[in-house]
Amino acid sequence: MIQRVQTLYLVLVALVSGILPFFVNLWSDANGMEVYAQNEIIVSIVFYVVGALALWAVFLFKNRKNQFVANRLNMILNLFLLGFFVYRSLNLSGETLVSEKGIGMLIPVFSIVFLVLANRAIKKDEDLVKSVDRLR
């Protein structure tokens, strides 16, 4: 539901991954051109999938186990995206001219942190429900 703390974390992931990469640059090449998520089709698709999966997980509040699994899948997608950015940044640093990494490369890190916090809250809710069921 809306009043749960994991909903806040999942909405933050959806906003950070679905909107922010298209306004902050991911990196700048040697010519000084800034590269955004919409310039890389695969990256933009993965960002959209991460945002949509986070919003979908919000509506799985009745089935906390599926919500937990959806968040783990979302973390795996973010890890792949982070791996791509690390690979890309290692290739950028070998140029003769200096190229810069943008703040957008940290978006998957923030998403992973919020997803871990959401999973902790989901686990806490699940443990609470199990403890109440034991008392019956």
N, C-alpha and C positions, 0 to 999 in steps of 0.2 A: 504494500500500500504506500501511499504518499508519505505517511507519517514516520516511516521507518528510515533509519539512518543510511542503510545500504541503498535506498532509492536516491538519496542525495548524492552519494558517491557515483552511482551509475549514471545519473543525469550529468554530473560533472565530466565523466568519461565521454559521454555522448557529445557534449558541447566542445570539449577539448579536442577530441579526435574528429568530429564531424565538421566543425566550423573553423577552428583556429589554424589548421595547416594551410588554409587557402588565403590567409591574411598575413602570416609571418613566413619569411623565407626559410627554406631548408638549407640551402648553401648558395654560395656565390662562386661562379667559375672564374677562370683566369682573366677573362675579358671584363669582369665586373658585373656581368649579368646575374641577377638574382633568380634562383630557381625556386618556384613555388610548387605546391602539390599538384596543381592543375597542369603543370608542364610535364609531369611524369604520370602517365596513364595508370600504370600498375600501382604506384604509390597512392594515387587518389582513390582508386578502387578499394585498396586495403583500408585506407582511412575511413571511407564510407561504410565498409563492412564492419569495422570496429565500432563506429558510432551506432549503426543500426543494431548490431548485436547487443550493445549496452542498453539501448532502448527496449529491445525485445526482452532482455533479462529483467527489466523493471516490471513487466507485465506477467512474469512468471512467479509472482509473489505467493501464489497458492501452492506451488510445488517448489519448495526450497532446494531440493536435491537437483532438479533440472536447472534452477537458477545458478546454483554453485557450479555445475558442469558448464553452463554457458559462459560464466565468468572465466573459468579455466581455459576454455577454447579461445576466448577473447585475449587472455594473457599470452597464449601461444602465438596468436596472430601479431600481437604487439612485439613479442620477442623476435619473430621473423622480420618485422619491419625495422626493429632496432638493429638487427644483424645486417640488414641491407644498408642502413645508414652508416654503420661502422665500416662495412666494406667500402662504401662509397667515399667515406671520409679518409680512409687509408689510401685510396686511389687518388684523391684530390691533393694530398699533401706531397706527392711526388713530382708535382709540376715545377717548372723553373720559375714561373711567376707565382706569387702568393695568392692562394684562393682561400676564402673564408668559409667556415662552417656557420650555419645560421642557427638561431635559437629553436627553429622548428624541428631540429634533430632530437631535441629533448622531449618532444610530445609523447612518444611511446613510453618513456620512463615515467612521466606523470600519470599516464593512463594505467600503467602496471601498478603503481603505488595505490591509486584509487581503487583498482580492482582487488588488490590484496586486502585493503581496508573493508571493501564491500563483502568479500568472502569471509572475513573474520566476523563481521556483524551477522551474516547469514548463518554461520556456524554457531554463533552465540544464540540466535533465535531457535535454531534446531535443537540445541542442547536444552534450552528452556522448555520447549514443547515436550521433549522426551522426559524431562524431570517432572513435569505436571502430569503426564500420562502415567508415570510410575506411581503417583500418589492415588490414583483412582482405584 
